[in-house]
Amino acid sequence: MSRQPHQQQGTPANIDLADTNDPLNPKVAASALDFLLIELVPLAQRITEQLLAREQVLLDEYRRSRIFGRRGSKTARKDKVQGEEGGAAEDGGGKAEEGKEEGEGREGEGEKRKEGGGKAETGSVMTSIGFPVMGEGVREGVLARLDGMGYRVGQGLAERFTLNTPRPTNPLEAIKFICKDLWLLVFRKQIDNLKTNHRGIFVLTDTRFQPISRMSIDRRAGPKAAEEAMARAVTYLYFPCGVIRGALMGLGVEATVEASASELPIATFQIKTKGAKP
């Protein structure tokens, strides 16, 4: 007499529990990648702010060491001319200069404190939905860091997944590889639209770009909320810009990549290969 396999109550017969609980399940890997892409921008912002703060501390220490060095040289000069007739006058002049330098140093420290306070105040400013506003210096560092990370990822992916397949022989084939294969691998969908002027300029459009597809807008804040959301969305486009640029370089195509988002969740990437003509 054959015995039917036991089935847990409430579990459909067509679902394999072993597959859903497997940490190597592709759905788990895809979800992990989604969370990683979402957290890349805050991570890059924290790293950039910490590095800028450390750089500011080092600059302050260097400036203070220069001020103390000037004071030491003035003291040595005063000791040298103490026995001469004009020692008193020179000594008084040295004190005046020293006092002037001390005053300048204090003014400089006061200005730095003001600047630091302004930066801290800017960092504490929040958008309408609670995201910290990035200063100009922090923003430049964050965008450069995201582009660099994407470049390394794209270059590695291109080399890995063209290892046993014919490599593209011209820029158009390389762009098609990105639209069909690479985009599907990273974002689980292909590029929706590809345009080119056949002179080295390509425009890729993703009508539902995954990292910004769930980005919310507080409609109660009015037009300002939409502007903040678009500015925040642009920061999430620098990593894929780096992925495209790195993949093209891995395929032997040198190019620059720019991204824009006219409305959520549409993302547009403009690629200009070396020597492109408008």
HELIX and SHEET records of a PDB file:
HELIX    1   1 LEU A   17  THR A   20  1                                   4    
HELIX    2   2 PRO A   26  LYS A   80  1                                  55    
HELIX    3   3 GLY A   87  SER A  124  1                                  38    
HELIX    4   4 GLU A  136  PHE A  161  1                                  26    
HELIX    5   5 PRO A  171  PHE A  177  1                                   7    
HELIX    6   6 ILE A  178  LEU A  182  3                                   5    
HELIX    7   7 TRP A  183  PHE A  187  1                                   5    
HELIX    8   8 GLN A  210  SER A  213  1                                   4    
HELIX    9   9 ARG A  219  ALA A  221  5                                   3    
HELIX   10  10 PRO A  223  THR A  235  1                                  13    
HELIX   11  11 TYR A  238  GLY A  250  1                                  13    
SHEET    1   A 4 ASN A 193  THR A 196  0                                        
SHEET    2   A 4 ILE A 201  ASP A 206 -1                                        
SHEET    3   A 4 ALA A 267  THR A 273 -1                                        
SHEET    4   A 4 ALA A 255  SER A 260 -1                                        
END                                                                             
